[in-house]
Amino acid sequence: MKKTESTITFTPELIRDVRKRAGLSQTEFANILGTRQATISDWERGMSEPSPMALKLLEMYIRTFKSVSIPKNKSEKF
């Protein structure tokens, strides 16, 4: 994944897990993040990477979603 100013390393697995833990479909998650369902699918399959703006939105979403624990370092699993 591209390096950003985010303290979270976003992987396809992390994006998928966050969405599923929130109980959201790809379409619902896309609407929250202001993107398309196909984009979420591409992120979750590792076919494309979120833009810097999308990464910021993902981080804000994760930090406000209380039941999601964030890995403290890159080697720790989500």
CYANA upper distance limits for C-alpha pairs under 8 A (distance plus 0.5 A):
  1 MET  CA      9 THR  CA      8.02
  1 MET  CA     10 PHE  CA      7.29
  1 MET  CA     11 THR  CA      7.32
  1 MET  CA     49 GLU  CA      7.01
  2 LYS  CA     49 GLU  CA      7.94
  4 THR  CA     52 PRO  CA      7.18
  4 THR  CA     55 LEU  CA      8.42
  6 SER  CA     55 LEU  CA      7.97
  6 SER  CA     56 LYS  CA      7.56
  6 SER  CA     59 GLU  CA      7.74
  8 ILE  CA     59 GLU  CA      7.68
  8 ILE  CA     70 ILE  CA      7.93
  8 ILE  CA     71 PRO  CA      7.99
  8 ILE  CA     72 LYS  CA      8.47
  9 THR  CA     74 LYS  CA      7.02
 10 PHE  CA     14 LEU  CA      6.51
 10 PHE  CA     15 ILE  CA      7.17
 10 PHE  CA     55 LEU  CA      8.35
 11 THR  CA     15 ILE  CA      6.83
 11 THR  CA     44 GLU  CA      8.38
 11 THR  CA     46 GLY  CA      8.25
 12 PRO  CA     16 ARG  CA      6.71
 12 PRO  CA     43 TRP  CA      6.18
 12 PRO  CA     44 GLU  CA      4.74
 12 PRO  CA     45 ARG  CA      6.56
 12 PRO  CA     46 GLY  CA      5.97
 13 GLU  CA     17 ASP  CA      6.47
 13 GLU  CA     44 GLU  CA      6.93
 14 LEU  CA     18 VAL  CA      6.54
 14 LEU  CA     78 PHE  CA      6.96
 15 ILE  CA     19 ARG  CA      6.80
 15 ILE  CA     43 TRP  CA      7.88
 15 ILE  CA     44 GLU  CA      6.72
 16 ARG  CA     20 LYS  CA      6.63
 16 ARG  CA     44 GLU  CA      6.07
 17 ASP  CA     21 ARG  CA      6.42
 18 VAL  CA     22 ALA  CA      6.71
 18 VAL  CA     62 ILE  CA      7.70
 18 VAL  CA     68 VAL  CA      7.41
 19 ARG  CA     23 GLY  CA      6.94
 19 ARG  CA     24 LEU  CA      6.06
 19 ARG  CA     25 SER  CA      7.75
 19 ARG  CA     26 GLN  CA      7.93
 19 ARG  CA     29 PHE  CA      7.07
 20 LYS  CA     24 LEU  CA      6.36
 20 LYS  CA     25 SER  CA      7.94
 21 ARG  CA     68 VAL  CA      7.85
 22 ALA  CA     65 PHE  CA      8.28
 24 LEU  CA     28 GLU  CA      6.18
 24 LEU  CA     29 PHE  CA      6.39
 25 SER  CA     29 PHE  CA      6.65
 26 GLN  CA     30 ALA  CA      6.47
 26 GLN  CA     37 GLN  CA      5.89
 26 GLN  CA     40 ILE  CA      6.60
 26 GLN  CA     41 SER  CA      7.45
 27 THR  CA     31 ASN  CA      6.73
 27 THR  CA     36 ARG  CA      7.47
 27 THR  CA     37 GLN  CA      5.16
 27 THR  CA     40 ILE  CA      8.49
 28 GLU  CA     32 ILE  CA      6.92
 28 GLU  CA     37 GLN  CA      8.48
 29 PHE  CA     33 LEU  CA      6.79
 29 PHE  CA     37 GLN  CA      8.25
 29 PHE  CA     40 ILE  CA      8.17
 30 ALA  CA     34 GLY  CA      6.31
 30 ALA  CA     35 THR  CA      5.34
 30 ALA  CA     36 ARG  CA      5.71
 30 ALA  CA     37 GLN  CA      5.84
 30 ALA  CA     39 THR  CA      8.15
 30 ALA  CA     40 ILE  CA      6.78
 31 ASN  CA     35 THR  CA      6.61
 31 ASN  CA     36 ARG  CA      7.56
 33 LEU  CA     54 ALA  CA      7.57
 33 LEU  CA     57 LEU  CA      7.00
 33 LEU  CA     58 LEU  CA      7.88
 35 THR  CA     39 THR  CA      7.18
 35 THR  CA     40 ILE  CA      8.20
 36 ARG  CA     40 ILE  CA      7.21
 37 GLN  CA     41 SER  CA      6.78
 38 ALA  CA     42 ASP  CA      6.67
 39 THR  CA     43 TRP  CA      6.75
 39 THR  CA     48 SER  CA      8.39
 40 ILE  CA     44 GLU  CA      6.67
 41 SER  CA     45 ARG  CA      6.68
 42 ASP  CA     46 GLY  CA      6.53
 42 ASP  CA     47 MET  CA      5.33
 42 ASP  CA     48 SER  CA      5.98
 42 ASP  CA     49 GLU  CA      8.30
 43 TRP  CA     47 MET  CA      6.52
 43 TRP  CA     48 SER  CA      5.78
 43 TRP  CA     49 GLU  CA      6.11
 43 TRP  CA     50 PRO  CA      7.21
 50 PRO  CA     54 ALA  CA      5.89
 50 PRO  CA     55 LEU  CA      6.30
 51 SER  CA     55 LEU  CA      6.61
 52 PRO  CA     56 LYS  CA      6.86
 53 MET  CA     57 LEU  CA      6.86
 54 ALA  CA     58 LEU  CA      6.54
 55 LEU  CA     59 GLU  CA      6.62
 56 LYS  CA     60 MET  CA      6.68
 57 LEU  CA     61 TYR  CA      6.56
 58 LEU  CA     62 ILE  CA      6.63
 59 GLU  CA     63 ARG  CA      6.58
 60 MET  CA     64 THR  CA      6.75
 61 TYR  CA     65 PHE  CA      6.62
 62 ILE  CA     66 LYS  CA      8.15
 62 ILE  CA     68 VAL  CA      7.20
 62 ILE  CA     70 ILE  CA      8.44
 69 SER  CA     78 PHE  CA      7.58
 70 ILE  CA     78 PHE  CA      6.75
 71 PRO  CA     76 GLU  CA      5.96
 71 PRO  CA     77 LYS  CA      6.68
 71 PRO  CA     78 PHE  CA      5.87
 72 LYS  CA     76 GLU  CA      7.14
